[in-house]
């Protein structure tokens, strides 16, 4: 989900109680890639995937 939104390369995923923190590198033309950190919950993922009841 995060990779498709950022078009970045995965650096790491760190779990926590109700979700995870995803760190990606996003390429910029002619510039150094930007590090982007996104914190998401399992609830967010379920809503996107349509698995929420």
PyMOL Python script that loads the backbone (N, CA, C, O; Angstrom):
from pymol import cmd

cmd.read_pdbstr("""\
ATOM      1  N   UNK A   1       0.825  -1.183   0.000  1.00  0.00           N
ATOM      2  CA  UNK A   1       0.000   0.000   0.000  1.00  0.00           C
ATOM      3  C   UNK A   1       0.878   1.259   0.000  1.00  0.00           C
ATOM      4  O   UNK A   1       0.671   2.166  -0.806  1.00  0.00           O
ATOM      5  N   UNK A   2       1.848   1.304   0.900  1.00  0.00           N
ATOM      6  CA  UNK A   2       2.716   2.487   0.991  1.00  0.00           C
ATOM      7  C   UNK A   2       3.587   2.612  -0.258  1.00  0.00           C
ATOM      8  O   UNK A   2       3.768   3.709  -0.787  1.00  0.00           O
ATOM      9  N   UNK A   3       4.121   1.495  -0.722  1.00  0.00           N
ATOM     10  CA  UNK A   3       4.980   1.541  -1.910  1.00  0.00           C
ATOM     11  C   UNK A   3       4.206   2.018  -3.136  1.00  0.00           C
ATOM     12  O   UNK A   3       4.739   2.782  -3.941  1.00  0.00           O
ATOM     13  N   UNK A   4       2.968   1.582  -3.290  1.00  0.00           N
ATOM     14  CA  UNK A   4       2.191   2.010  -4.452  1.00  0.00           C
ATOM     15  C   UNK A   4       1.844   3.494  -4.378  1.00  0.00           C
ATOM     16  O   UNK A   4       1.751   4.157  -5.411  1.00  0.00           O
ATOM     17  N   UNK A   5       1.653   4.021  -3.177  1.00  0.00           N
ATOM     18  CA  UNK A   5       1.335   5.443  -3.030  1.00  0.00           C
ATOM     19  C   UNK A   5       2.550   6.340  -3.230  1.00  0.00           C
ATOM     20  O   UNK A   5       2.414   7.457  -3.731  1.00  0.00           O
ATOM     21  N   UNK A   6       3.742   5.867  -2.844  1.00  0.00           N
ATOM     22  CA  UNK A   6       4.935   6.712  -2.902  1.00  0.00           C
ATOM     23  C   UNK A   6       5.806   6.444  -4.121  1.00  0.00           C
ATOM     24  O   UNK A   6       6.662   7.264  -4.454  1.00  0.00           O
ATOM     25  N   UNK A   7       5.607   5.306  -4.797  1.00  0.00           N
ATOM     26  CA  UNK A   7       6.495   4.866  -5.878  1.00  0.00           C
ATOM     27  C   UNK A   7       7.937   4.794  -5.391  1.00  0.00           C
ATOM     28  O   UNK A   7       8.874   5.098  -6.130  1.00  0.00           O
ATOM     29  N   UNK A   8       8.099   4.387  -4.139  1.00  0.00           N
ATOM     30  CA  UNK A   8       9.415   4.318  -3.533  1.00  0.00           C
ATOM     31  C   UNK A   8       9.953   2.905  -3.443  1.00  0.00           C
ATOM     32  O   UNK A   8       9.302   1.942  -3.849  1.00  0.00           O
ATOM     33  N   UNK A   9      11.179   2.801  -2.891  1.00  0.00           N
ATOM     34  CA  UNK A   9      11.834   1.503  -2.635  1.00  0.00           C
ATOM     35  C   UNK A   9      11.801   1.244  -1.145  1.00  0.00           C
ATOM     36  O   UNK A   9      12.109   2.129  -0.346  1.00  0.00           O
ATOM     37  N   UNK A  10      11.429   0.039  -0.773  1.00  0.00           N
ATOM     38  CA  UNK A  10      11.290  -0.328   0.631  1.00  0.00           C
ATOM     39  C   UNK A  10      12.645  -0.366   1.326  1.00  0.00           C
ATOM     40  O   UNK A  10      13.581  -1.004   0.844  1.00  0.00           O
ATOM     41  N   UNK A  11      12.747   0.325   2.467  1.00  0.00           N
ATOM     42  CA  UNK A  11      13.939   0.265   3.307  1.00  0.00           C
ATOM     43  C   UNK A  11      13.698  -0.623   4.513  1.00  0.00           C
ATOM     44  O   UNK A  11      14.520  -1.483   4.830  1.00  0.00           O
ATOM     45  N   UNK A  12      12.553  -0.417   5.200  1.00  0.00           N
ATOM     46  CA  UNK A  12      12.282  -1.223   6.389  1.00  0.00           C
ATOM     47  C   UNK A  12      10.804  -1.199   6.756  1.00  0.00           C
ATOM     48  O   UNK A  12      10.051  -0.307   6.365  1.00  0.00           O
ATOM     49  N   UNK A  13      10.422  -2.220   7.526  1.00  0.00           N
ATOM     50  CA  UNK A  13       9.088  -2.299   8.111  1.00  0.00           C
ATOM     51  C   UNK A  13       9.276  -2.697   9.565  1.00  0.00           C
ATOM     52  O   UNK A  13       9.914  -3.706   9.863  1.00  0.00           O
ATOM     53  N   UNK A  14       8.720  -1.900  10.467  1.00  0.00           N
ATOM     54  CA  UNK A  14       8.840  -2.192  11.897  1.00  0.00           C
ATOM     55  C   UNK A  14       7.441  -2.290  12.490  1.00  0.00           C
ATOM     56  O   UNK A  14       6.682  -1.322  12.466  1.00  0.00           O
ATOM     57  N   UNK A  15       7.100  -3.470  13.028  1.00  0.00           N
ATOM     58  CA  UNK A  15       5.767  -3.640  13.614  1.00  0.00           C
ATOM     59  C   UNK A  15       5.639  -2.943  14.965  1.00  0.00           C
ATOM     60  O   UNK A  15       6.628  -2.748  15.671  1.00  0.00           O
ATOM     61  N   UNK A  16       4.432  -2.577  15.310  1.00  0.00           N
ATOM     62  CA  UNK A  16       4.101  -2.121  16.648  1.00  0.00           C
ATOM     63  C   UNK A  16       2.728  -2.679  16.982  1.00  0.00           C
ATOM     64  O   UNK A  16       2.185  -3.454  16.195  1.00  0.00           O
ATOM     65  N   UNK A  17       2.155  -2.321  18.101  1.00  0.00           N
ATOM     66  CA  UNK A  17       0.944  -2.960  18.617  1.00  0.00           C
ATOM     67  C   UNK A  17      -0.185  -3.132  17.600  1.00  0.00           C
ATOM     68  O   UNK A  17      -0.672  -4.247  17.411  1.00  0.00           O
ATOM     69  N   UNK A  18      -0.605  -2.059  16.947  1.00  0.00           N
ATOM     70  CA  UNK A  18      -1.755  -2.167  16.049  1.00  0.00           C
ATOM     71  C   UNK A  18      -1.432  -1.787  14.603  1.00  0.00           C
ATOM     72  O   UNK A  18      -2.330  -1.413  13.848  1.00  0.00           O
ATOM     73  N   UNK A  19      -0.161  -1.880  14.213  1.00  0.00           N
ATOM     74  CA  UNK A  19       0.203  -1.547  12.843  1.00  0.00           C
ATOM     75  C   UNK A  19       1.688  -1.662  12.624  1.00  0.00           C
ATOM     76  O   UNK A  19       2.358  -2.489  13.241  1.00  0.00           O
ATOM     77  N   UNK A  20       2.211  -0.811  11.724  1.00  0.00           N
ATOM     78  CA  UNK A  20       3.641  -0.846  11.455  1.00  0.00           C
ATOM     79  C   UNK A  20       4.106   0.513  10.937  1.00  0.00           C
ATOM     80  O   UNK A  20       3.312   1.348  10.503  1.00  0.00           O
ATOM     81  N   UNK A  21       5.424   0.700  11.002  1.00  0.00           N
ATOM     82  CA  UNK A  21       6.071   1.875  10.439  1.00  0.00           C
ATOM     83  C   UNK A  21       6.858   1.419   9.221  1.00  0.00           C
ATOM     84  O   UNK A  21       7.710   0.535   9.311  1.00  0.00           O
ATOM     85  N   UNK A  22       6.562   2.032   8.082  1.00  0.00           N
ATOM     86  CA  UNK A  22       7.200   1.662   6.815  1.00  0.00           C
ATOM     87  C   UNK A  22       8.100   2.811   6.384  1.00  0.00           C
ATOM     88  O   UNK A  22       7.659   3.959   6.325  1.00  0.00           O
ATOM     89  N   UNK A  23       9.363   2.506   6.080  1.00  0.00           N
ATOM     90  CA  UNK A  23      10.314   3.510   5.615  1.00  0.00           C
ATOM     91  C   UNK A  23      10.680   3.193   4.168  1.00  0.00           C
ATOM     92  O   UNK A  23      11.072   2.070   3.852  1.00  0.00           O
ATOM     93  N   UNK A  24      10.549   4.192   3.292  1.00  0.00           N
ATOM     94  CA  UNK A  24      10.841   4.014   1.869  1.00  0.00           C
ATOM     95  C   UNK A  24      11.740   5.136   1.378  1.00  0.00           C
ATOM     96  O   UNK A  24      11.791   6.210   1.978  1.00  0.00           O
ATOM     97  N   UNK A  25      12.450   4.883   0.281  1.00  0.00           N
ATOM     98  CA  UNK A  25      13.214   5.916  -0.422  1.00  0.00           C
ATOM     99  C   UNK A  25      12.451   6.293  -1.678  1.00  0.00           C
ATOM    100  O   UNK A  25      12.099   5.434  -2.487  1.00  0.00           O
ATOM    101  N   UNK A  26      12.197   7.588  -1.836  1.00  0.00           N
ATOM    102  CA  UNK A  26      11.472   8.086  -3.005  1.00  0.00           C
ATOM    103  C   UNK A  26      12.471   8.826  -3.887  1.00  0.00           C
ATOM    104  O   UNK A  26      13.087   9.798  -3.451  1.00  0.00           O
ATOM    105  N   UNK A  27      12.630   8.369  -5.121  1.00  0.00           N
ATOM    106  CA  UNK A  27      13.577   8.974  -6.066  1.00  0.00           C
ATOM    107  C   UNK A  27      13.087  10.328  -6.546  1.00  0.00           C
ATOM    108  O   UNK A  27      11.894  10.533  -6.773  1.00  0.00           O
ATOM    109  N   UNK A  28      14.028  11.245  -6.694  1.00  0.00           N
ATOM    110  CA  UNK A  28      13.769  12.586  -7.242  1.00  0.00           C
ATOM    111  C   UNK A  28      14.711  12.778  -8.419  1.00  0.00           C
ATOM    112  O   UNK A  28      15.897  12.466  -8.317  1.00  0.00           O
ATOM    113  N   UNK A  29      14.200  13.286  -9.534  1.00  0.00           N
ATOM    114  CA  UNK A  29      15.028  13.485 -10.725  1.00  0.00           C
ATOM    115  C   UNK A  29      16.225  14.379 -10.426  1.00  0.00           C
ATOM    116  O   UNK A  29      16.072  15.537 -10.036  1.00  0.00           O
ATOM    117  N   UNK A  30      17.424  13.819 -10.616  1.00  0.00           N
ATOM    118  CA  UNK A  30      18.646  14.586 -10.450  1.00  0.00           C
ATOM    119  C   UNK A  30      18.985  14.958  -9.013  1.00  0.00           C
ATOM    120  O   UNK A  30      19.952  15.682  -8.777  1.00  0.00           O
ATOM    121  N   UNK A  31      18.220  14.483  -8.066  1.00  0.00           N
ATOM    122  CA  UNK A  31      18.464  14.813  -6.667  1.00  0.00           C
ATOM    123  C   UNK A  31      18.636  13.533  -5.853  1.00  0.00           C
ATOM    124  O   UNK A  31      18.353  12.431  -6.321  1.00  0.00           O
ATOM    125  N   UNK A  32      19.097  13.710  -4.651  1.00  0.00           N
ATOM    126  CA  UNK A  32      19.227  12.604  -3.726  1.00  0.00           C
ATOM    127  C   UNK A  32      17.825  12.097  -3.343  1.00  0.00           C
ATOM    128  O   UNK A  32      16.915  12.902  -3.147  1.00  0.00           O
ATOM    129  N   UNK A  33      17.642  10.763  -3.233  1.00  0.00           N
ATOM    130  CA  UNK A  33      16.320  10.238  -2.848  1.00  0.00           C
ATOM    131  C   UNK A  33      15.897  10.744  -1.468  1.00  0.00           C
ATOM    132  O   UNK A  33      16.727  10.987  -0.592  1.00  0.00           O
ATOM    133  N   UNK A  34      14.598  10.891  -1.305  1.00  0.00           N
ATOM    134  CA  UNK A  34      14.042  11.355  -0.036  1.00  0.00           C
ATOM    135  C   UNK A  34      13.580  10.153   0.792  1.00  0.00           C
ATOM    136  O   UNK A  34      12.941   9.244   0.262  1.00  0.00           O
ATOM    137  N   UNK A  35      13.896  10.147   2.075  1.00  0.00           N
ATOM    138  CA  UNK A  35      13.439   9.088   2.974  1.00  0.00           C
ATOM    139  C   UNK A  35      12.070   9.490   3.513  1.00  0.00           C
ATOM    140  O   UNK A  35      11.907  10.568   4.085  1.00  0.00           O
ATOM    141  N   UNK A  36      11.090   8.609   3.323  1.00  0.00           N
ATOM    142  CA  UNK A  36       9.724   8.868   3.764  1.00  0.00           C
ATOM    143  C   UNK A  36       9.328   7.787   4.762  1.00  0.00           C
ATOM    144  O   UNK A  36       9.487   6.597   4.492  1.00  0.00           O
ATOM    145  N   UNK A  37       8.809   8.205   5.921  1.00  0.00           N
ATOM    146  CA  UNK A  37       8.375   7.270   6.955  1.00  0.00           C
ATOM    147  C   UNK A  37       6.854   7.388   7.092  1.00  0.00           C
ATOM    148  O   UNK A  37       6.320   8.475   7.310  1.00  0.00           O
ATOM    149  N   UNK A  38       6.169   6.245   6.959  1.00  0.00           N
ATOM    150  CA  UNK A  38       4.712   6.217   7.042  1.00  0.00           C
ATOM    151  C   UNK A  38       4.309   5.240   8.136  1.00  0.00           C
ATOM    152  O   UNK A  38       4.748   4.090   8.144  1.00  0.00           O
ATOM    153  N   UNK A  39       3.479   5.697   9.049  1.00  0.00           N
ATOM    154  CA  UNK A  39       2.957   4.813  10.091  1.00  0.00           C
ATOM    155  C   UNK A  39       1.523   4.456   9.718  1.00  0.00           C
ATOM    156  O   UNK A  39       0.703   5.338   9.464  1.00  0.00           O
ATOM    157  N   UNK A  40       1.228   3.174   9.687  1.00  0.00           N
ATOM    158  CA  UNK A  40      -0.092   2.719   9.299  1.00  0.00           C
ATOM    159  C   UNK A  40      -0.616   1.716  10.311  1.00  0.00           C
ATOM    160  O   UNK A  40       0.156   1.055  11.005  1.00  0.00           O
ATOM    161  N   UNK A  41      -1.932   1.612  10.388  1.00  0.00           N
ATOM    162  CA  UNK A  41      -2.539   0.637  11.281  1.00  0.00           C
ATOM    163  C   UNK A  41      -3.090  -0.517  10.460  1.00  0.00           C
ATOM    164  O   UNK A  41      -3.326  -0.380   9.260  1.00  0.00           O
ATOM    165  N   UNK A  42      -3.289  -1.642  11.108  1.00  0.00           N
ATOM    166  CA  UNK A  42      -3.875  -2.788  10.415  1.00  0.00           C
ATOM    167  C   UNK A  42      -5.287  -2.463   9.960  1.00  0.00           C
ATOM    168  O   UNK A  42      -5.748  -2.991   8.948  1.00  0.00           O
ATOM    169  N   UNK A  43      -5.980  -1.599  10.697  1.00  0.00           N
ATOM    170  CA  UNK A  43      -7.327  -1.176  10.312  1.00  0.00           C
ATOM    171  C   UNK A  43      -7.300  -0.437   8.972  1.00  0.00           C
ATOM    172  O   UNK A  43      -8.175  -0.649   8.132  1.00  0.00           O
ATOM    173  N   UNK A  44      -6.296   0.436   8.765  1.00  0.00           N
ATOM    174  CA  UNK A  44      -6.159   1.154   7.495  1.00  0.00           C
ATOM    175  C   UNK A  44      -6.021   0.178   6.336  1.00  0.00           C
ATOM    176  O   UNK A  44      -6.660   0.347   5.297  1.00  0.00           O
ATOM    177  N   UNK A  45      -5.197  -0.832   6.511  1.00  0.00           N
ATOM    178  CA  UNK A  45      -4.940  -1.816   5.464  1.00  0.00           C
ATOM    179  C   UNK A  45      -6.206  -2.607   5.162  1.00  0.00           C
ATOM    180  O   UNK A  45      -6.507  -2.866   3.997  1.00  0.00           O
ATOM    181  N   UNK A  46      -6.952  -2.995   6.193  1.00  0.00           N
ATOM    182  CA  UNK A  46      -8.183  -3.752   5.992  1.00  0.00           C
ATOM    183  C   UNK A  46      -9.200  -2.940   5.206  1.00  0.00           C
ATOM    184  O   UNK A  46      -9.891  -3.490   4.349  1.00  0.00           O
ATOM    185  N   UNK A  47      -9.307  -1.644   5.477  1.00  0.00           N
ATOM    186  CA  UNK A  47     -10.249  -0.785   4.745  1.00  0.00           C
ATOM    187  C   UNK A  47      -9.883  -0.725   3.264  1.00  0.00           C
ATOM    188  O   UNK A  47     -10.762  -0.794   2.405  1.00  0.00           O
ATOM    189  N   UNK A  48      -8.607  -0.598   2.964  1.00  0.00           N
ATOM    190  CA  UNK A  48      -8.154  -0.495   1.585  1.00  0.00           C
ATOM    191  C   UNK A  48      -8.364  -1.805   0.837  1.00  0.00           C
ATOM    192  O   UNK A  48      -8.773  -1.807  -0.324  1.00  0.00           O
ATOM    193  N   UNK A  49      -8.079  -2.922   1.510  1.00  0.00           N
ATOM    194  CA  UNK A  49      -8.212  -4.220   0.867  1.00  0.00           C
ATOM    195  C   UNK A  49      -9.653  -4.707   0.829  1.00  0.00           C
ATOM    196  O   UNK A  49      -9.936  -5.726   0.199  1.00  0.00           O
ATOM    197  N   UNK A  50     -10.571  -4.005   1.488  1.00  0.00           N
ATOM    198  CA  UNK A  50     -11.961  -4.396   1.488  1.00  0.00           C
ATOM    199  C   UNK A  50     -12.270  -5.575   2.381  1.00  0.00           C
ATOM    200  O   UNK A  50     -13.261  -6.270   2.158  1.00  0.00           O
ATOM    201  N   UNK A  51     -11.442  -5.823   3.395  1.00  0.00           N
ATOM    202  CA  UNK A  51     -11.636  -6.952   4.292  1.00  0.00           C
ATOM    203  C   UNK A  51     -12.361  -6.565   5.562  1.00  0.00           C
ATOM    204  O   UNK A  51     -12.573  -7.419   6.423  1.00  0.00           O
ATOM    205  N   UNK A  52     -12.740  -5.334   5.707  1.00  0.00           N
ATOM    206  CA  UNK A  52     -13.386  -4.857   6.913  1.00  0.00           C
ATOM    207  C   UNK A  52     -14.822  -5.368   6.979  1.00  0.00           C
ATOM    208  O   UNK A  52     -15.555  -5.299   5.992  1.00  0.00           O
ATOM    209  N   UNK A  53     -15.224  -5.882   8.143  1.00  0.00           N
ATOM    210  CA  UNK A  53     -16.606  -6.401   8.296  1.00  0.00           C
ATOM    211  C   UNK A  53     -17.452  -5.472   9.104  1.00  0.00           C
ATOM    212  O   UNK A  53     -18.630  -5.748   9.329  1.00  0.00           O
TER     213      UNK A  53
END
""", "prot")
cmd.dss("prot")
cmd.show_as("cartoon", "prot")
cmd.util.cbc("prot")
cmd.orient("prot")
